[in-house]
Amino acid sequence: MIEGGTTEEGNPMIGPWIDAIRRNHGVEHATVAVLFSRTGPQRVAGRASKDGFFILGAVDEGQLLSCAQEALERMQRGEAELAVSPHCGTNIAVTAALSTLATMNTFARHPERSLRERFGDAFTGSIFAIIASQPLGRLVQRFLTTRADVQAMEIVGVRTYFPGVRKVLTRGA
């Protein structure tokens, strides 16, 4: 296993496709980080694909292109940390999974206890799961859902599908 969760062996048809999505996911995070640094936080969502990533929100097309280009250049200069975002849905998924496991574990381990007693334990377990999920979410992003090795990538352009729905097109992911 090498950095970024990729193995040398694996499905030659699916592997490159997934790696492209992961690279675009990393550049998507970096683009949003650059956007927020310029404009402050705003309501946006992103979705990576094989050939780029969608940004949903009130973002000007020219500004989005400029942010994406800066983000990619910064990652290519070594700012790999931009690929991991505190705003990523992966963090929410990790939190939900850990909290669910903590709750299920509490209820399964102590069936003899009252619901009230188990609820308190489940609540406490969920709090610990939420705390643990913050660093784990970043690790899951770093090793599974994003890649920062974007040296061969380039931004091709931005396409507007509908107001508030734009896609940053990439090549070489």
Rosetta constraint file for C-alpha pairs under 8 A:
AtomPair CA 1 CA 5 HARMONIC 6.22 0.50
AtomPair CA 1 CA 6 HARMONIC 5.94 0.50
AtomPair CA 1 CA 7 HARMONIC 4.77 0.50
AtomPair CA 1 CA 8 HARMONIC 7.17 0.50
AtomPair CA 2 CA 6 HARMONIC 5.71 0.50
AtomPair CA 2 CA 7 HARMONIC 6.22 0.50
AtomPair CA 2 CA 8 HARMONIC 7.88 0.50
AtomPair CA 3 CA 143 HARMONIC 6.88 0.50
AtomPair CA 4 CA 142 HARMONIC 6.18 0.50
AtomPair CA 4 CA 143 HARMONIC 4.26 0.50
AtomPair CA 4 CA 144 HARMONIC 6.44 0.50
AtomPair CA 4 CA 146 HARMONIC 7.40 0.50
AtomPair CA 4 CA 147 HARMONIC 5.83 0.50
AtomPair CA 4 CA 148 HARMONIC 7.89 0.50
AtomPair CA 5 CA 143 HARMONIC 4.71 0.50
AtomPair CA 5 CA 144 HARMONIC 5.56 0.50
AtomPair CA 10 CA 15 HARMONIC 6.61 0.50
AtomPair CA 11 CA 15 HARMONIC 5.52 0.50
AtomPair CA 12 CA 16 HARMONIC 6.74 0.50
AtomPair CA 13 CA 17 HARMONIC 7.08 0.50
AtomPair CA 14 CA 18 HARMONIC 6.16 0.50
AtomPair CA 15 CA 19 HARMONIC 6.08 0.50
AtomPair CA 16 CA 20 HARMONIC 6.07 0.50
AtomPair CA 17 CA 21 HARMONIC 6.45 0.50
AtomPair CA 17 CA 50 HARMONIC 6.14 0.50
AtomPair CA 18 CA 22 HARMONIC 6.17 0.50
AtomPair CA 18 CA 50 HARMONIC 7.45 0.50
AtomPair CA 19 CA 23 HARMONIC 6.13 0.50
AtomPair CA 19 CA 147 HARMONIC 7.32 0.50
AtomPair CA 19 CA 173 HARMONIC 7.46 0.50
AtomPair CA 20 CA 24 HARMONIC 6.15 0.50
AtomPair CA 20 CA 49 HARMONIC 7.58 0.50
AtomPair CA 20 CA 50 HARMONIC 5.18 0.50
AtomPair CA 20 CA 51 HARMONIC 7.34 0.50
AtomPair CA 20 CA 173 HARMONIC 4.61 0.50
AtomPair CA 21 CA 25 HARMONIC 5.96 0.50
AtomPair CA 21 CA 48 HARMONIC 5.77 0.50
AtomPair CA 21 CA 49 HARMONIC 5.01 0.50
AtomPair CA 21 CA 50 HARMONIC 4.69 0.50
AtomPair CA 21 CA 51 HARMONIC 7.56 0.50
AtomPair CA 21 CA 52 HARMONIC 7.70 0.50
AtomPair CA 21 CA 146 HARMONIC 7.81 0.50
AtomPair CA 21 CA 173 HARMONIC 7.66 0.50
AtomPair CA 22 CA 26 HARMONIC 6.28 0.50
AtomPair CA 22 CA 48 HARMONIC 7.54 0.50
AtomPair CA 22 CA 144 HARMONIC 7.88 0.50
AtomPair CA 22 CA 145 HARMONIC 5.49 0.50
AtomPair CA 22 CA 146 HARMONIC 4.16 0.50
AtomPair CA 22 CA 147 HARMONIC 5.21 0.50
AtomPair CA 23 CA 27 HARMONIC 6.36 0.50
AtomPair CA 23 CA 146 HARMONIC 5.74 0.50
AtomPair CA 23 CA 147 HARMONIC 4.60 0.50
AtomPair CA 23 CA 148 HARMONIC 6.19 0.50
AtomPair CA 23 CA 149 HARMONIC 7.06 0.50
AtomPair CA 23 CA 150 HARMONIC 6.46 0.50
AtomPair CA 23 CA 173 HARMONIC 6.05 0.50
AtomPair CA 24 CA 28 HARMONIC 5.93 0.50
AtomPair CA 24 CA 48 HARMONIC 5.64 0.50
AtomPair CA 24 CA 49 HARMONIC 6.75 0.50
AtomPair CA 24 CA 50 HARMONIC 7.18 0.50
AtomPair CA 24 CA 51 HARMONIC 7.54 0.50
AtomPair CA 24 CA 52 HARMONIC 5.61 0.50
AtomPair CA 24 CA 53 HARMONIC 6.23 0.50
AtomPair CA 24 CA 146 HARMONIC 7.66 0.50
AtomPair CA 24 CA 147 HARMONIC 7.94 0.50
AtomPair CA 24 CA 170 HARMONIC 7.75 0.50
AtomPair CA 24 CA 173 HARMONIC 6.80 0.50
AtomPair CA 25 CA 29 HARMONIC 6.35 0.50
AtomPair CA 25 CA 47 HARMONIC 7.27 0.50
AtomPair CA 25 CA 48 HARMONIC 4.92 0.50
AtomPair CA 25 CA 49 HARMONIC 7.68 0.50
AtomPair CA 25 CA 53 HARMONIC 7.07 0.50
AtomPair CA 25 CA 83 HARMONIC 7.42 0.50
AtomPair CA 25 CA 145 HARMONIC 7.32 0.50
AtomPair CA 25 CA 146 HARMONIC 5.50 0.50
AtomPair CA 25 CA 147 HARMONIC 7.49 0.50
AtomPair CA 26 CA 30 HARMONIC 6.31 0.50
AtomPair CA 26 CA 82 HARMONIC 7.20 0.50
AtomPair CA 26 CA 83 HARMONIC 3.93 0.50
AtomPair CA 26 CA 84 HARMONIC 6.69 0.50
AtomPair CA 26 CA 146 HARMONIC 4.92 0.50
AtomPair CA 26 CA 147 HARMONIC 5.68 0.50
AtomPair CA 26 CA 148 HARMONIC 6.06 0.50
AtomPair CA 27 CA 31 HARMONIC 5.94 0.50
AtomPair CA 27 CA 68 HARMONIC 7.32 0.50
AtomPair CA 27 CA 71 HARMONIC 6.60 0.50
AtomPair CA 27 CA 72 HARMONIC 6.16 0.50
AtomPair CA 27 CA 75 HARMONIC 7.86 0.50
AtomPair CA 27 CA 82 HARMONIC 7.75 0.50
AtomPair CA 27 CA 83 HARMONIC 6.14 0.50
AtomPair CA 27 CA 148 HARMONIC 7.76 0.50
AtomPair CA 28 CA 32 HARMONIC 6.30 0.50
AtomPair CA 28 CA 46 HARMONIC 6.79 0.50
AtomPair CA 28 CA 47 HARMONIC 7.81 0.50
AtomPair CA 28 CA 48 HARMONIC 6.96 0.50
AtomPair CA 28 CA 53 HARMONIC 6.34 0.50
AtomPair CA 28 CA 68 HARMONIC 7.61 0.50
AtomPair CA 28 CA 83 HARMONIC 7.70 0.50
AtomPair CA 29 CA 33 HARMONIC 6.21 0.50
AtomPair CA 29 CA 82 HARMONIC 6.54 0.50
AtomPair CA 29 CA 83 HARMONIC 5.47 0.50
AtomPair CA 29 CA 84 HARMONIC 6.53 0.50
AtomPair CA 29 CA 85 HARMONIC 5.86 0.50
AtomPair CA 29 CA 88 HARMONIC 7.75 0.50
AtomPair CA 30 CA 34 HARMONIC 6.23 0.50
AtomPair CA 30 CA 68 HARMONIC 7.58 0.50
AtomPair CA 30 CA 71 HARMONIC 5.16 0.50
AtomPair CA 30 CA 72 HARMONIC 7.38 0.50
AtomPair CA 30 CA 75 HARMONIC 7.81 0.50
AtomPair CA 30 CA 82 HARMONIC 4.73 0.50
AtomPair CA 30 CA 83 HARMONIC 5.56 0.50
AtomPair CA 30 CA 84 HARMONIC 7.82 0.50
AtomPair CA 30 CA 85 HARMONIC 7.89 0.50
AtomPair CA 31 CA 35 HARMONIC 6.09 0.50
AtomPair CA 31 CA 64 HARMONIC 7.75 0.50
AtomPair CA 31 CA 67 HARMONIC 5.42 0.50
AtomPair CA 31 CA 68 HARMONIC 4.78 0.50
AtomPair CA 31 CA 69 HARMONIC 7.99 0.50
AtomPair CA 31 CA 70 HARMONIC 7.63 0.50
AtomPair CA 31 CA 71 HARMONIC 5.10 0.50
AtomPair CA 31 CA 72 HARMONIC 7.70 0.50
AtomPair CA 32 CA 36 HARMONIC 6.04 0.50
AtomPair CA 32 CA 67 HARMONIC 7.69 0.50
AtomPair CA 33 CA 37 HARMONIC 6.17 0.50
AtomPair CA 33 CA 82 HARMONIC 7.21 0.50
AtomPair CA 33 CA 85 HARMONIC 7.88 0.50
AtomPair CA 34 CA 38 HARMONIC 6.36 0.50
AtomPair CA 34 CA 67 HARMONIC 5.71 0.50
AtomPair CA 34 CA 68 HARMONIC 7.87 0.50
AtomPair CA 34 CA 70 HARMONIC 7.44 0.50
AtomPair CA 34 CA 71 HARMONIC 6.33 0.50
AtomPair CA 35 CA 39 HARMONIC 6.07 0.50
AtomPair CA 35 CA 40 HARMONIC 7.47 0.50
AtomPair CA 35 CA 64 HARMONIC 7.47 0.50
AtomPair CA 35 CA 67 HARMONIC 5.81 0.50
AtomPair CA 36 CA 40 HARMONIC 4.46 0.50
AtomPair CA 36 CA 41 HARMONIC 4.99 0.50
AtomPair CA 36 CA 42 HARMONIC 7.17 0.50
AtomPair CA 37 CA 41 HARMONIC 7.90 0.50
AtomPair CA 43 CA 57 HARMONIC 6.26 0.50
AtomPair CA 43 CA 58 HARMONIC 7.88 0.50
AtomPair CA 44 CA 55 HARMONIC 6.69 0.50
AtomPair CA 44 CA 56 HARMONIC 5.45 0.50
AtomPair CA 44 CA 57 HARMONIC 4.67 0.50
AtomPair CA 44 CA 58 HARMONIC 7.51 0.50
AtomPair CA 45 CA 55 HARMONIC 5.73 0.50
AtomPair CA 45 CA 56 HARMONIC 5.09 0.50
AtomPair CA 45 CA 57 HARMONIC 6.75 0.50
AtomPair CA 46 CA 53 HARMONIC 6.75 0.50
AtomPair CA 46 CA 54 HARMONIC 5.35 0.50
AtomPair CA 46 CA 55 HARMONIC 4.55 0.50
AtomPair CA 46 CA 56 HARMONIC 6.15 0.50
AtomPair CA 47 CA 53 HARMONIC 5.45 0.50
AtomPair CA 47 CA 54 HARMONIC 5.07 0.50
AtomPair CA 47 CA 55 HARMONIC 6.76 0.50
AtomPair CA 48 CA 52 HARMONIC 6.13 0.50
AtomPair CA 48 CA 53 HARMONIC 4.08 0.50
AtomPair CA 48 CA 54 HARMONIC 6.30 0.50
AtomPair CA 49 CA 53 HARMONIC 5.41 0.50
AtomPair CA 49 CA 54 HARMONIC 7.84 0.50
AtomPair CA 50 CA 173 HARMONIC 7.56 0.50
AtomPair CA 51 CA 169 HARMONIC 5.93 0.50
AtomPair CA 51 CA 170 HARMONIC 5.40 0.50
AtomPair CA 51 CA 171 HARMONIC 6.47 0.50
AtomPair CA 51 CA 173 HARMONIC 7.34 0.50
AtomPair CA 52 CA 167 HARMONIC 6.73 0.50
AtomPair CA 52 CA 168 HARMONIC 5.37 0.50
AtomPair CA 52 CA 169 HARMONIC 4.43 0.50
AtomPair CA 52 CA 170 HARMONIC 4.80 0.50
AtomPair CA 52 CA 171 HARMONIC 7.73 0.50
AtomPair CA 53 CA 167 HARMONIC 5.45 0.50
AtomPair CA 53 CA 168 HARMONIC 5.37 0.50
AtomPair CA 53 CA 169 HARMONIC 6.79 0.50
AtomPair CA 54 CA 165 HARMONIC 6.92 0.50
AtomPair CA 54 CA 166 HARMONIC 5.56 0.50
AtomPair CA 54 CA 167 HARMONIC 4.17 0.50
AtomPair CA 54 CA 168 HARMONIC 6.25 0.50
AtomPair CA 55 CA 164 HARMONIC 7.78 0.50
AtomPair CA 55 CA 165 HARMONIC 6.13 0.50
AtomPair CA 55 CA 166 HARMONIC 5.40 0.50
AtomPair CA 55 CA 167 HARMONIC 6.11 0.50
AtomPair CA 55 CA 168 HARMONIC 7.63 0.50
AtomPair CA 56 CA 164 HARMONIC 5.36 0.50
AtomPair CA 56 CA 165 HARMONIC 4.77 0.50
AtomPair CA 56 CA 166 HARMONIC 6.47 0.50
AtomPair CA 57 CA 164 HARMONIC 4.64 0.50
AtomPair CA 57 CA 165 HARMONIC 6.62 0.50
AtomPair CA 58 CA 163 HARMONIC 7.74 0.50
AtomPair CA 58 CA 164 HARMONIC 5.12 0.50
AtomPair CA 59 CA 63 HARMONIC 6.99 0.50
AtomPair CA 59 CA 64 HARMONIC 6.41 0.50
AtomPair CA 59 CA 164 HARMONIC 6.81 0.50
AtomPair CA 60 CA 64 HARMONIC 6.07 0.50
AtomPair CA 61 CA 65 HARMONIC 6.25 0.50
AtomPair CA 61 CA 158 HARMONIC 6.68 0.50
AtomPair CA 61 CA 159 HARMONIC 7.95 0.50
AtomPair CA 61 CA 160 HARMONIC 7.42 0.50
AtomPair CA 61 CA 166 HARMONIC 7.45 0.50
AtomPair CA 62 CA 66 HARMONIC 6.21 0.50
AtomPair CA 63 CA 67 HARMONIC 6.09 0.50
AtomPair CA 64 CA 68 HARMONIC 6.05 0.50
AtomPair CA 64 CA 158 HARMONIC 7.63 0.50
AtomPair CA 64 CA 168 HARMONIC 7.88 0.50
AtomPair CA 65 CA 69 HARMONIC 6.14 0.50
AtomPair CA 65 CA 157 HARMONIC 6.68 0.50
AtomPair CA 65 CA 158 HARMONIC 6.17 0.50
AtomPair CA 65 CA 168 HARMONIC 7.17 0.50
AtomPair CA 66 CA 70 HARMONIC 6.21 0.50
AtomPair CA 67 CA 71 HARMONIC 5.98 0.50
AtomPair CA 68 CA 72 HARMONIC 6.12 0.50
AtomPair CA 68 CA 155 HARMONIC 7.23 0.50
AtomPair CA 68 CA 168 HARMONIC 7.52 0.50
AtomPair CA 69 CA 73 HARMONIC 6.15 0.50
AtomPair CA 69 CA 155 HARMONIC 6.36 0.50
AtomPair CA 70 CA 74 HARMONIC 6.09 0.50
AtomPair CA 71 CA 75 HARMONIC 6.23 0.50
AtomPair CA 71 CA 82 HARMONIC 7.89 0.50
AtomPair CA 72 CA 76 HARMONIC 6.07 0.50
AtomPair CA 72 CA 150 HARMONIC 7.48 0.50
AtomPair CA 72 CA 153 HARMONIC 7.91 0.50
AtomPair CA 72 CA 154 HARMONIC 7.55 0.50
AtomPair CA 72 CA 155 HARMONIC 7.79 0.50
AtomPair CA 73 CA 77 HARMONIC 6.22 0.50
AtomPair CA 74 CA 78 HARMONIC 6.54 0.50
AtomPair CA 74 CA 79 HARMONIC 5.61 0.50
AtomPair CA 75 CA 79 HARMONIC 4.52 0.50
AtomPair CA 75 CA 80 HARMONIC 5.40 0.50
AtomPair CA 75 CA 82 HARMONIC 6.91 0.50
AtomPair CA 75 CA 83 HARMONIC 7.93 0.50
AtomPair CA 75 CA 148 HARMONIC 6.88 0.50
AtomPair CA 75 CA 150 HARMONIC 7.01 0.50
AtomPair CA 76 CA 149 HARMONIC 7.65 0.50
AtomPair CA 76 CA 150 HARMONIC 6.14 0.50
AtomPair CA 76 CA 151 HARMONIC 5.39 0.50
AtomPair CA 80 CA 148 HARMONIC 5.24 0.50
AtomPair CA 80 CA 149 HARMONIC 7.77 0.50
AtomPair CA 81 CA 148 HARMONIC 7.86 0.50
AtomPair CA 83 CA 142 HARMONIC 7.50 0.50
AtomPair CA 83 CA 146 HARMONIC 6.45 0.50
AtomPair CA 83 CA 147 HARMONIC 6.84 0.50
AtomPair CA 83 CA 148 HARMONIC 5.86 0.50
AtomPair CA 84 CA 88 HARMONIC 7.90 0.50
AtomPair CA 84 CA 138 HARMONIC 6.31 0.50
AtomPair CA 84 CA 141 HARMONIC 6.04 0.50
AtomPair CA 84 CA 142 HARMONIC 6.28 0.50
AtomPair CA 84 CA 146 HARMONIC 7.29 0.50
AtomPair CA 85 CA 138 HARMONIC 7.37 0.50
AtomPair CA 86 CA 91 HARMONIC 7.22 0.50
AtomPair CA 86 CA 138 HARMONIC 7.51 0.50
AtomPair CA 87 CA 91 HARMONIC 7.44 0.50
AtomPair CA 88 CA 92 HARMONIC 7.35 0.50
AtomPair CA 89 CA 93 HARMONIC 6.29 0.50
AtomPair CA 90 CA 94 HARMONIC 6.13 0.50
AtomPair CA 90 CA 137 HARMONIC 6.27 0.50
AtomPair CA 90 CA 140 HARMONIC 7.47 0.50
AtomPair CA 90 CA 141 HARMONIC 6.79 0.50
AtomPair CA 90 CA 145 HARMONIC 7.77 0.50
AtomPair CA 91 CA 95 HARMONIC 6.13 0.50
AtomPair CA 91 CA 133 HARMONIC 7.05 0.50
AtomPair CA 91 CA 134 HARMONIC 6.85 0.50
AtomPair CA 91 CA 136 HARMONIC 7.98 0.50
AtomPair CA 91 CA 137 HARMONIC 4.51 0.50
AtomPair CA 91 CA 138 HARMONIC 7.09 0.50
AtomPair CA 92 CA 96 HARMONIC 6.11 0.50
AtomPair CA 92 CA 137 HARMONIC 7.90 0.50
AtomPair CA 93 CA 97 HARMONIC 6.09 0.50
AtomPair CA 94 CA 98 HARMONIC 6.12 0.50
AtomPair CA 94 CA 133 HARMONIC 5.96 0.50
AtomPair CA 94 CA 136 HARMONIC 7.32 0.50
AtomPair CA 94 CA 137 HARMONIC 5.75 0.50
AtomPair CA 95 CA 99 HARMONIC 5.98 0.50
AtomPair CA 95 CA 129 HARMONIC 6.71 0.50
AtomPair CA 95 CA 130 HARMONIC 5.55 0.50
AtomPair CA 95 CA 133 HARMONIC 5.12 0.50
AtomPair CA 95 CA 134 HARMONIC 7.64 0.50
AtomPair CA 95 CA 137 HARMONIC 7.62 0.50
AtomPair CA 96 CA 100 HARMONIC 5.97 0.50
AtomPair CA 97 CA 101 HARMONIC 6.15 0.50
AtomPair CA 98 CA 102 HARMONIC 6.10 0.50
AtomPair CA 98 CA 126 HARMONIC 7.46 0.50
AtomPair CA 98 CA 129 HARMONIC 5.30 0.50
AtomPair CA 98 CA 130 HARMONIC 7.34 0.50
AtomPair CA 98 CA 133 HARMONIC 6.99 0.50
AtomPair CA 99 CA 103 HARMONIC 6.19 0.50
AtomPair CA 99 CA 125 HARMONIC 7.17 0.50
AtomPair CA 99 CA 126 HARMONIC 4.58 0.50
AtomPair CA 99 CA 127 HARMONIC 7.67 0.50
AtomPair CA 99 CA 129 HARMONIC 5.21 0.50
AtomPair CA 99 CA 130 HARMONIC 6.66 0.50
AtomPair CA 100 CA 104 HARMONIC 6.04 0.50
AtomPair CA 100 CA 126 HARMONIC 7.53 0.50
AtomPair CA 101 CA 105 HARMONIC 5.91 0.50
AtomPair CA 102 CA 106 HARMONIC 6.22 0.50
AtomPair CA 102 CA 122 HARMONIC 6.50 0.50
AtomPair CA 102 CA 125 HARMONIC 5.27 0.50
AtomPair CA 102 CA 126 HARMONIC 5.85 0.50
AtomPair CA 102 CA 129 HARMONIC 6.86 0.50
AtomPair CA 103 CA 107 HARMONIC 6.33 0.50
AtomPair CA 103 CA 122 HARMONIC 4.67 0.50
AtomPair CA 103 CA 123 HARMONIC 7.39 0.50
AtomPair CA 103 CA 125 HARMONIC 6.62 0.50
AtomPair CA 103 CA 126 HARMONIC 6.57 0.50
AtomPair CA 104 CA 108 HARMONIC 5.99 0.50
AtomPair CA 104 CA 122 HARMONIC 7.92 0.50
AtomPair CA 105 CA 109 HARMONIC 5.91 0.50
AtomPair CA 106 CA 110 HARMONIC 6.36 0.50
AtomPair CA 106 CA 118 HARMONIC 6.48 0.50
AtomPair CA 106 CA 121 HARMONIC 6.48 0.50
AtomPair CA 106 CA 122 HARMONIC 5.57 0.50
AtomPair CA 106 CA 125 HARMONIC 7.69 0.50
AtomPair CA 107 CA 111 HARMONIC 6.16 0.50
AtomPair CA 107 CA 118 HARMONIC 6.19 0.50
AtomPair CA 107 CA 122 HARMONIC 7.35 0.50
AtomPair CA 110 CA 118 HARMONIC 7.22 0.50
AtomPair CA 113 CA 117 HARMONIC 6.25 0.50
AtomPair CA 113 CA 118 HARMONIC 6.45 0.50
AtomPair CA 114 CA 118 HARMONIC 6.27 0.50
AtomPair CA 115 CA 119 HARMONIC 5.89 0.50
AtomPair CA 116 CA 120 HARMONIC 6.55 0.50
AtomPair CA 117 CA 121 HARMONIC 6.57 0.50
AtomPair CA 118 CA 122 HARMONIC 5.93 0.50
AtomPair CA 119 CA 123 HARMONIC 5.99 0.50
AtomPair CA 120 CA 124 HARMONIC 6.21 0.50
AtomPair CA 121 CA 125 HARMONIC 6.04 0.50
AtomPair CA 122 CA 126 HARMONIC 6.05 0.50
AtomPair CA 123 CA 127 HARMONIC 6.32 0.50
AtomPair CA 124 CA 128 HARMONIC 6.44 0.50
AtomPair CA 125 CA 129 HARMONIC 6.12 0.50
AtomPair CA 126 CA 130 HARMONIC 6.10 0.50
AtomPair CA 127 CA 131 HARMONIC 6.34 0.50
AtomPair CA 128 CA 132 HARMONIC 6.11 0.50
AtomPair CA 129 CA 133 HARMONIC 5.88 0.50
AtomPair CA 130 CA 134 HARMONIC 6.87 0.50
AtomPair CA 132 CA 136 HARMONIC 6.39 0.50
AtomPair CA 133 CA 137 HARMONIC 5.53 0.50
AtomPair CA 134 CA 138 HARMONIC 6.69 0.50
AtomPair CA 135 CA 139 HARMONIC 6.39 0.50
AtomPair CA 136 CA 140 HARMONIC 6.11 0.50
AtomPair CA 137 CA 141 HARMONIC 6.25 0.50
AtomPair CA 138 CA 142 HARMONIC 6.11 0.50
AtomPair CA 139 CA 143 HARMONIC 6.04 0.50
AtomPair CA 139 CA 144 HARMONIC 7.97 0.50
AtomPair CA 140 CA 144 HARMONIC 5.29 0.50
AtomPair CA 140 CA 145 HARMONIC 6.53 0.50
AtomPair CA 141 CA 145 HARMONIC 4.68 0.50
AtomPair CA 141 CA 146 HARMONIC 5.40 0.50
AtomPair CA 142 CA 146 HARMONIC 5.75 0.50
AtomPair CA 142 CA 147 HARMONIC 6.77 0.50
AtomPair CA 143 CA 147 HARMONIC 7.52 0.50
AtomPair CA 150 CA 173 HARMONIC 6.78 0.50
AtomPair CA 152 CA 172 HARMONIC 5.40 0.50
AtomPair CA 152 CA 173 HARMONIC 6.79 0.50
AtomPair CA 153 CA 170 HARMONIC 6.80 0.50
AtomPair CA 153 CA 171 HARMONIC 5.61 0.50
AtomPair CA 153 CA 172 HARMONIC 4.39 0.50
AtomPair CA 153 CA 173 HARMONIC 5.21 0.50
AtomPair CA 154 CA 170 HARMONIC 5.61 0.50
AtomPair CA 154 CA 171 HARMONIC 5.37 0.50
AtomPair CA 154 CA 172 HARMONIC 6.46 0.50
AtomPair CA 154 CA 173 HARMONIC 7.99 0.50
AtomPair CA 155 CA 168 HARMONIC 7.22 0.50
AtomPair CA 155 CA 169 HARMONIC 6.05 0.50
AtomPair CA 155 CA 170 HARMONIC 4.54 0.50
AtomPair CA 155 CA 171 HARMONIC 6.52 0.50
AtomPair CA 156 CA 168 HARMONIC 7.59 0.50
AtomPair CA 156 CA 169 HARMONIC 5.27 0.50
AtomPair CA 156 CA 170 HARMONIC 5.14 0.50
AtomPair CA 156 CA 171 HARMONIC 6.53 0.50
AtomPair CA 157 CA 168 HARMONIC 5.94 0.50
AtomPair CA 157 CA 169 HARMONIC 5.28 0.50
AtomPair CA 157 CA 170 HARMONIC 7.27 0.50
AtomPair CA 158 CA 166 HARMONIC 6.68 0.50
AtomPair CA 158 CA 167 HARMONIC 5.51 0.50
AtomPair CA 158 CA 168 HARMONIC 4.47 0.50
AtomPair CA 158 CA 169 HARMONIC 5.82 0.50
AtomPair CA 159 CA 166 HARMONIC 5.56 0.50
AtomPair CA 159 CA 167 HARMONIC 5.17 0.50
AtomPair CA 159 CA 168 HARMONIC 6.55 0.50
AtomPair CA 159 CA 169 HARMONIC 7.35 0.50
AtomPair CA 160 CA 164 HARMONIC 7.92 0.50
AtomPair CA 160 CA 165 HARMONIC 6.07 0.50
AtomPair CA 160 CA 166 HARMONIC 4.36 0.50
AtomPair CA 160 CA 167 HARMONIC 6.43 0.50
AtomPair CA 161 CA 165 HARMONIC 5.62 0.50
AtomPair CA 161 CA 166 HARMONIC 5.83 0.50
AtomPair CA 161 CA 167 HARMONIC 7.64 0.50
AtomPair CA 162 CA 166 HARMONIC 7.17 0.50
